[in-house]
């Protein structure tokens, strides 16, 4: 289960590249159909939005996991308040 984040990232990248290559080829091969092809491609934005949102959350959480493992304080209001108090003391 520990390899799902990078595997998902590579899969999203490969799928996006294949889709863009197919769209580019279709537009070049059939320029008269370009408006319909691009309109169909635009309808896929919701699918890509979900995939990229999942990927973004996965990357963010992995970064947070690494920071916690390195001993950095957990982000949140408590750490923000502590940082502000430390800053105030330094002044």
Steps between C-alpha positions, in 0.01 A plus 500: 500500500793737541557535125149616410586872499781489244323232297185713484710802402668309217166359384339846492800638311494217245124529449520879459787472251320231299181706494680817390688308229173349373329839497794661318508220244121520444511878452790476253349204313148647483525880526138550396390306810726701733220697672308183585817322615600789726148530639506130585841542663367790707224278635769286663601782735292362790674163474843664496399727785423201720816313401722803561327577829569146624860531383540840667366374833725194479809713436407744777440222752827327407687827551331542836587142598866561413506826698353329807749213467783757489381642832338818377187608689165413352346788307194656656383775728710377794824513301403837352438640848832359624685652205340839561587485871860405418519789256360742756755383759784551252402863445 
